[in-house]
Amino acid sequence: MKKMMMALAVSALMFGAVFTAGSVYAQDAAAPVAQTEGANQQGEAPQETTFWMVVFGSGWVGVVLWAALFASGIFATYFIIDGFILVRPTKMMPQGLTDQVKEAMDQGDVMRAIEICDKDPSSMAKILKAGFAHVEEGFDVIDEAIGAAADIEIEQMMQRLNWISVCSSLAPMLGLLGTVQGMILTFATIAIQGVEISSLSMTISQALYTTAGGLVVAIPAITFFYALRNTANRLVLRMQVVTSDLIKNLRNVEVVEE
């Protein structure tokens, strides 16, 4: 629980930094335009269009959409950090476990190898235990048990990694919804006030900002999702190979419990 709260806090800080930088950039980019308009219209003070004006000036629907975009970005960052913690070779298949099991197998002590796996919570230990559990049923059954255990491990990992994919799919949809809402506001403004450049610019910028916000969340999220998924698949395949190599001498082994 403590790790989850820390990861969420880090995610919020990182995502907030990105959008704060976007706000500063928008303010700097808007300043020359505002100064030009002020020069063309005497007596009218130049007005700067900032990111936060776009967020809070888009109505309650726009504020809700931006809150949802912020939330999807924060959770995407959290699940990416969680994925990097989850998909680590040292966590999934610790070298110490492999060395101890190999030593036990070299001595022909299958029961000791099983005890070593029982004390280790890693994915490698679970796959090894699945093989050792069928040691008296033949090597073909052992190989099938290893494959089934590996499938379970990859499925459990994907259940957590898939949340990154959910965030990467949800963010562009929220951005598209914000674009539609911004265009509705644009045409509503035209219908009520006529073609007024300043009002239209605000509503159109709101529409474009939500689209950009959705893409800012989606592009890194989908990139990290595929990278983590491929890493997880490679590690599970490697664990299957190592496990098969460790227990390849069990074809004719008889397990005797004391």
Buried (B, 14 or more C-beta within 10 A) or exposed (E): EEEEEEBBEBBBEBBEEBBEEBBEEBBEEBBEBBEEBBEEEEEEEBEBBBBEBBBEBBBEBBEBBBEBBBBBBBBBBBBBBBBEEBBEBEBBBBEEBBEBBBEBBEEEEBBBBBEBBEEBEBBBBBBBBBBBBBBEEEBEBBBBBBBEBBEBBBEEBBEBBEBBBBBBBBBBEBBBBBBEBBBBBBEEBBEEEEEEEEBBBBBBBBBBBBBBBBEBBBEBBBEBBEBBBEBBBEBBEBBBEBBBEBBEEBEEBEEEEE
